[in-house]
Amino acid sequence: MDNLESTLSIVVIIIGTISAIFSGFLAFLVLRVRPTYLARYQHILVAIALTGVCYSICEICTVPYWYVSDGDFVLFAVGPIQSRRVSQALLYAFAISFMESLFLISYSFAFQYAQVCRSEWFRTFQFLIYIPPLINFIIISNWLLAVTYCFAPTEQKIKKATEFVWEHLKIKIGHRASLGFSLEKIPFVLASLLPMYPAVNTILIIWQIKDYRNYFRFCNRKDRRISVVGRRKSVIISI
């Protein structure tokens, strides 16, 4: 198993280093170049870049290993930093930045979609520009509670995880930083969080299908002006 740990660590560290470099470069470009057509999306791009840097650094330092067995989920460090004192905080940051990276895509899509296809909303209600960051903050706060109170290691969790990880992987995780939970008992905070991301994606897909339907209706009416506008919107949404 030592060979697997070494190989996994090398691969993850290489990928994480590349990711951190590109994420940092993206943040530098967004903050320094500032093209006018990206000004309204600047905070989204900076958030994506900083999340990528945080995620990559935590991944390089801990090389988190995921393992699931009979409804028991455990995430533990196999990288350069494994001690519970230091690596535990990095695992928390890794889990939080992971969920942040997922929701940044969804809420940035919705924000750009609304500005392109529902621009009248932003002209009438200018305060709407603050809603996406607020939604993101609420989602991340919910996830932070789930990670802190649902995934945090306890003596019972460590004992159970140590047994099945040693049985299947021959790795001792008693001294390593770890996070985990069991499907036998799902806390309310976690249960309320799990359906959120699929629900958001479903709403976005339905919304996009509706606009494509309107676009095809415009095409059938052979209204050239409306068709061109609808086609441009569809292209932007697809990108």
MOKAWO-V32881 format. One record per pair of residues at least 24 apart in sequence whose ideal C-beta (glycine too) atoms are under 6 Angstrom apart, sorted by the first residue. I is the first residue (numbers start at 1). J is the second residue. Records with the same first field share a line. If there is no record, write none. Layout:
I = J, J
This chain:
1 = 170, 171
5 = 78
9 = 63, 79
12 = 63
13 = 60
16 = 56, 59, 60
19 = 56
20 = 53, 56
23 = 49, 52, 53
24 = 53
44 = 108
47 = 104
48 = 104
51 = 97, 100, 101
54 = 97
55 = 97
58 = 90, 93, 94
61 = 90
62 = 87, 90, 91
64 = 94
69 = 164
71 = 183
72 = 182
73 = 180, 181
74 = 161, 178, 180
75 = 179
76 = 173, 176, 178
77 = 176, 177
82 = 176
84 = 177
87 = 177
88 = 177
91 = 177, 179
92 = 147
95 = 147
96 = 144
99 = 143
100 = 140
102 = 197
103 = 139
106 = 200
107 = 132, 135, 136
116 = 233, 236
117 = 233
142 = 193
145 = 189
146 = 189, 190, 193
150 = 181, 187, 189, 190
151 = 179, 181
153 = 178
208 = 237
